[in-house]
Amino acid sequence: MVVRQFRLAAHLPRSFGALPAFAGATADQLSLELGEAADVAMLPLIMGEMKMRQRILFGLLGVFGALFVSAAQAATVVALGASNTFGNGVSRSEAYPARLEGLLRAKGLNARVINAGINGDTTGGMLARLDRVVPKGTSVVILQPGGNDRRKLAPDQTSEIQARLAAMGVKVVLLPNGMLHGLPHQPDGQHLTPEGYHMLAEELVGQVAGALGH
């Protein structure tokens, strides 16, 4: 009886980089570790298992490829501001940028909203970090100047920020302090509650969607 021995890898590859090599390998390179000599008559069974694994792997490649393309095509929105952008006193998932991203996606918009808020920041601080926190290709910046300029006797540089963003080709949605009035606040009277941030996101979603061209 003619006998051949096959040493075939029993496990899926450990990294995506190995997928193409795994999927394109030959019978002498792939499948399971038989441990003993296998009769040539088993070749059809072994080859059938290899083809099934190849189909699974190509399917996985297609799924992950679609996810990567979707992420690459998402419009970028940057929420630039102070503590009411950061979400002082609540979790990051409860701050308005995260809530806004969820609302945009619920409207069918493929967008990600970056939270670039810093507690206590002034408009001068926002201007200084503008190039760092607004990635190339950003579509919209939501600018919340806050009230720290007045508290810290710092110059208001809102106009300078708007001019810089315009030169970068980025649309600006202004979030003035007046939009916070009447919304549920925490006991400190300055920062919104989780419900308040959700309500703020609901007020902003139409403006941001419009700036995104929808």
N, C-alpha and C positions, 0 to 999 in steps of 0.2 A: 504494500500500500504506500502510495506517495504521500509524504507528510511535509507540511511547512509549519513553522512556528511564527506567530504574530505577536509583537509587543505593542499594544495599543493603549493610549492614555485614557484612563477610566474617568477622569474628571474634566469638567469644563476648564478653559484657560483662566488663569488668575487675573489677567488684566485685559482691557479692551485692545491693547496693542497686539495681543496674541491671537485675537479673533480671526483676522484674515488668514494667517498661517494655518490655524486649526481647521478653518472651513475649507481650505484648498489643498489639504494634505492628501497623500495617496494611502492605499491600503497598507503599505509597508511602514507607514509613519504614524497612523492613527489607531484608535478605538481602545478596546479594553485589554487589560493584562490577563491573558488566559492562564498563565502559570505553567501549562503543559502544551505539548504539541497539539495542533488542531488539524483535523482532517480537511482536505481541500474541499470536501463536500459542504463544509460550513461557510464557504466563501460567500454565497448569496445572502445568508443570514447576516453575516458581518457587514457586508457592503450595504444591505438595507438599513442596518442600524446607523451606519456612518452617514448615509444620505438623510436620514431623519434628523440626526444631530446637526447636520449642515443647514437644513431648512430652519431649524429652531434658531441657530446662530445668526443666519441672515435676517430672520424676523426681528431678533433683538437689535441687530445693527440698524434696521430700518426704524424701529421705535426710538432708539436713542438719537439717531440722526435727525428725526423729526423734532425731538425735544430741543436739540442744540440749535436747529434752524429757527425754531419758534422763539427761543431766548434771544438769539442774535437779532431778530427782527422787532423785538419789543421796543416801543417808544420809551425814551427815558424822560421822566419828570423829576426835578429836584425841588424838594421843599427846603428852602433856605430861610433861617430865622433864628429866634431865640428860644426861650423855655417853652412857649406854647406850641412851637413846632417840634421841639425835642420830645415834649410830653412829660413835663416835670410832674412827678407824683403818680404817674400811671406807668404801666408796662409799655414797651415799645410797640407791641401789637395793638394796644389801645390808643396810641397817639394818632392824630389825624392823618399823617402820611400813610400809615398802614391801612387805616379804614378807607381812605380815598382810593388806594390801589384796588382794594376789594370791590368798591363801587364801580370803578372804571371797568374792571374785568366783567362785572355783572352786566354792564352795558354792551359787552362784546368788544371792548377795546383792549388790545394787547399792549399793556403799559406796565412799567415798573416805576414806583415812586420811591426815591432815595430820601431818607430822613437826614438832612444836613443841618439840623437845629442844634444849638449849643446854649445851655443855660447861662443867662447873664450876658449874652453877646450883644455888642453894639453894631450899628450899621458899618462903622469903620472896621470892625473885626470881620464882618461878613465880606466887605470889599477886599480885605487883605487875603482872605482864603478862597476867593471866588474861583480863581483858575484851578485850585486844587480840588474843590468839591463839585464843580460842574464839569462832568466829563465831555470830551469831544463828541458831538452828535446829539447832545441833549436837545430835546424839543421844546420843553417848557420849564421855567423856574417859577415856583410860587414863592413870592417874597413877602416875608412877615417882618417888617422893621422892628416891631416891639416897642417897648417904652424905656429901654435901658439908656438910650442917648440922653434923655431928659434926666433920669436918675443919676447918671454919672457925669452930667454936664459935658457930654461929648457932641461933636458936630454931627448933624444928620447928613449922611452920605447916601441916602436912598436914590437920589437923582443920578449920582455917579455909578451906582450899581446898575440901574436901569440902562444907562448909556453904554456901559461895558457889555451888558448882555445883548443889547441891540446890535452892537458891533460884532458880536459873536454869532449873530443870526438866531438868537434864542428868544422865544416869546415869553413875556412876563405876565403873570397873574398876581396882582397886588392883594395882599391879605392885611388890611388895616386893622388897628385895634378895635375899631367900631364894629367889626364883624363878630367880636367876642361878646359884645353886650347882649344881655338877655339870655345867654346860654348858661346851662348849669355849671357852677364853679365849685371848686374845692373850698374848704373852710378858710384858706388863706385869701380868698377873694380875688386872686390873680390868675390862677390856673384852672383849666376846665377839668371836669370829671370825665370818666370814660364815655358817659352818655353825651356830654357836651362836645367832646372831640368827634364823636360819630355824627352829631348834628352839624358840626362845622364842616366835616367832609361832605355831607349831603348838600350843604350850601355851595361848596366849591366845585362839585363834580361837573355841573353844567358848564361852568366857565372853562375848566381844564379840558373837558371834552371838545368844546368849541375851539380852543387854542390848538388842539390836536387835529382839527379839521373834521370833526364829527358833530 
